[in-house]
Amino acid sequence: MGRGLAEPATRRHALACTAAMLVAYVGAVHEVVGAKLYPTGPAELGGPLAWHATGGLGIAAGLLLVAGTLGLLRVPVVPLAAAASAAGIFFVVWDAVLHGGFHFFAFTVAAAGAAVAALGRP
């Protein structure tokens, strides 16, 4: 089923797990302070439901990636991490085009997702 917790983690898997936790962390930050940092964010994203779905999906994806990198669950780690990275890239570009800004949290998801995809392979 996977490596499981009984086996010692390699440095690569430890880094992948850390990056996966960053994905979940950004989802939590999105939920807790996102609307304060981006007051027009919920409206631009399509309303409160889309806003909270984005944060909730970030948390869920990050926790699934953690479980997958630890070998606790069978999770398609690389495709899920690549999807998270693509979502982060999308929002970095969106913020740059619409507001001329740099969305650091979206960049974090893009980089962390790419790291999990590269490091989280069994």
Wavefront OBJ file of the C-alpha trace (Angstrom):
o trace
v 0.000 0.000 0.000
v 2.818 2.412 0.554
v 5.728 3.094 2.764
v 3.689 3.604 5.929
v 4.887 5.188 9.133
v 6.970 2.192 10.252
v 9.662 2.883 7.661
v 12.023 5.816 8.163
v 11.304 8.760 5.925
v 13.836 9.731 3.365
v 14.821 13.365 3.037
v 12.937 13.462 -0.271
v 9.707 12.234 1.299
v 10.111 14.567 4.267
v 10.414 17.513 1.884
v 7.416 16.290 -0.116
v 5.346 16.014 3.053
v 6.396 19.519 4.115
v 5.431 20.925 0.720
v 2.102 19.069 0.865
v 1.409 20.648 4.248
v 2.070 24.067 2.697
v -0.783 23.420 0.251
v -3.133 22.707 3.177
v -1.784 25.712 5.081
v -2.488 28.085 2.206
v -6.053 26.721 2.068
v -6.437 27.459 5.778
v -4.965 30.953 5.388
v -7.356 31.528 2.482
v -10.275 30.694 4.774
v -9.082 32.648 7.817
v -7.628 35.873 6.399
v -8.072 35.667 2.638
v -11.057 37.995 2.437
v -9.251 40.549 4.629
v -6.195 40.521 2.354
v -8.302 40.479 -0.820
v -11.594 42.239 0.049
v -12.879 41.991 -3.524
v -11.712 38.375 -3.821
v -14.993 36.617 -3.034
v -16.895 38.729 -5.572
v -14.211 38.288 -8.236
v -14.174 34.529 -7.691
v -17.944 34.231 -8.107
v -19.282 34.728 -4.595
v -18.869 33.273 -1.122
v -19.569 29.682 -2.180
v -16.785 29.684 -4.771
v -14.511 31.508 -2.342
v -14.970 28.968 0.449
v -14.872 26.042 -1.966
v -11.440 27.217 -3.111
v -10.135 27.350 0.453
v -11.748 24.049 1.393
v -10.356 22.326 -1.683
v -6.904 23.643 -0.832
v -7.129 22.220 2.679
v -8.487 18.886 1.446
v -5.929 18.578 -1.364
v -3.072 19.400 0.986
v -4.180 16.871 3.602
v -4.647 14.200 0.939
v -1.163 14.939 -0.360
v 0.227 14.630 3.173
v -1.516 11.285 3.637
v -0.275 10.121 0.238
v 3.332 11.123 0.816
v 3.285 9.421 4.226
v 1.823 6.277 2.682
v -1.264 6.414 4.888
v -3.716 6.444 1.975
v -3.535 5.458 -1.653
v -3.653 8.850 -3.289
v -2.587 9.770 -6.833
v 0.018 12.126 -5.387
v 1.687 13.324 -8.579
v -1.525 14.179 -10.516
v -3.090 15.858 -7.466
v 0.079 17.838 -6.787
v 0.301 18.850 -10.448
v -3.326 20.039 -10.336
v -2.623 22.086 -7.211
v 0.428 23.593 -8.869
v -1.570 24.438 -11.997
v -4.267 26.108 -9.874
v -1.607 28.168 -8.118
v -0.087 29.231 -11.426
v -3.540 30.171 -12.723
v -4.177 32.473 -9.750
v -0.694 34.016 -9.925
v -1.295 34.902 -13.569
v -4.870 36.038 -12.877
v -3.747 38.432 -10.132
v -0.901 39.749 -12.269
v -3.146 40.394 -15.279
v -6.146 41.826 -13.412
v -4.405 43.804 -10.681
v -0.750 43.991 -11.633
v 0.032 42.259 -8.359
v 1.859 39.217 -7.128
v -0.284 36.670 -5.292
v 2.284 35.195 -2.922
v -0.038 32.535 -1.492
v -0.977 31.271 -4.953
v 2.726 31.198 -5.814
v 3.314 29.138 -2.672
v 0.727 26.581 -3.835
v 2.298 26.501 -7.300
v 5.790 25.909 -5.924
v 4.679 23.465 -3.216
v 2.566 21.458 -5.670
v 5.487 21.246 -8.079
v 7.772 20.131 -5.249
v 5.355 17.394 -4.159
v 4.983 16.210 -7.768
v 8.756 16.036 -8.159
v 9.629 14.622 -4.729
v 6.583 12.623 -3.700
v 6.971 9.703 -6.095
v 7.419 6.334 -4.442
l 1 2 3 4 5 6 7 8 9 10 11 12 13 14 15 16 17 18 19 20 21 22 23 24 25 26 27 28 29 30 31 32 33 34 35 36 37 38 39 40 41 42 43 44 45 46 47 48 49 50 51 52 53 54 55 56 57 58 59 60 61 62 63 64 65 66 67 68 69 70 71 72 73 74 75 76 77 78 79 80 81 82 83 84 85 86 87 88 89 90 91 92 93 94 95 96 97 98 99 100 101 102 103 104 105 106 107 108 109 110 111 112 113 114 115 116 117 118 119 120 121 122
